Structure formats: C-alpha cells, structure tokens
C-alpha cells in the first residue's frame, strides 16, 4: 500500500489534494470509525456497481474527507481505479477490492492528518 501512495504522491494532479481544516475538524468530530463507515458506504454505492451511468463524475471534489481522499488515491471512478490500481471495469468490485479501496482511503486520510 505504501508503494501506491508514493507513486500517487509523485503525480502532479493527485498530489494537489489535501484535507482542509474543515475536513480535519469533521474527522475529529465524527471519529475515524465513522469516516471508515462512510467510506464503505460511498465505495459500495458509487464505485462498486458494474454499471455506473455517471462514471467519472460520481465523486464530488469536496464536501467530505473521503471524497478528497478518493481523488488523491485515484479511487474516484472506475477509469482511475483501472489506470492506477489495475482493477478492471465492466464488473462489480469484489468485497476484497472494496476493502482495498477503503483501506487505501483511510491510510491516506491518516497520513494526511498526521503530516499536515
């Protein structure tokens, strides 16, 4: 997981995403367990289905720390998921793939909170 985070951090586009102070306060208020449940819910409903009518546009740019993390980790749409993580499009994400995505998002959020 560290390898992909390092590669993503070298991307000019991916490296520009950071949690805002508002995001950090939200995380502190809700707690990491709640944020992780939100991540599971978002991934299951917005990324995991086989057919996504709005693929490439389903993840807002801001409004929740998980959304920011999805863009930073290239887990925002199936195209990015394929390009960066080699997870094929055109089928539902498996439970282990969904868990990988959530773990990656949560690792990025933890790193971001710790480092900034």
Residue pairs with C-beta under 8 A, 6 or more apart in sequence:
1 103
1 104
1 107
4 73
4 84
4 85
4 104
5 73
5 104
5 107
5 108
5 111
7 84
8 14
8 15
8 72
8 73
8 74
8 84
9 15
11 74
14 71
14 72
14 73
14 74
15 72
17 68
17 69
17 71
17 72
18 68
18 72
18 112
18 116
19 27
19 65
19 68
19 69
19 109
19 112
19 113
19 116
20 62
20 68
23 64
23 65
23 68
24 65
24 113
26 64
26 65
27 35
27 65
27 109
27 113
32 106
32 109
32 110
35 65
35 66
35 106
35 109
36 102
36 106
38 64
38 66
39 66
39 69
39 101
39 102
39 105
39 106
40 98
40 102
42 59
42 64
42 66
42 67
42 70
43 75
43 93
43 98
43 101
43 102
43 105
44 98
46 52
46 58
46 59
47 58
47 59
47 70
47 75
47 76
47 77
47 78
47 81
47 93
47 98
47 101
48 92
48 93
48 97
48 98
49 92
50 90
50 91
50 92
52 58
52 77
52 78
55 77
55 78
55 79
55 89
56 77
56 78
56 79
57 77
58 76
58 77
59 67
59 70
59 71
59 76
59 77
60 67
61 67
61 68
61 71
62 68
65 109
66 105
66 109
67 76
69 75
69 105
69 106
69 108
69 109
69 112
70 76
70 105
72 108
72 112
73 84
73 101
73 104
73 105
73 108
74 80
74 81
74 83
74 84
74 85
75 81
75 85
75 101
75 104
75 105
78 87
78 89
79 89
81 87
81 89
81 101
82 88
82 89
85 100
85 101
87 93
87 97
93 101
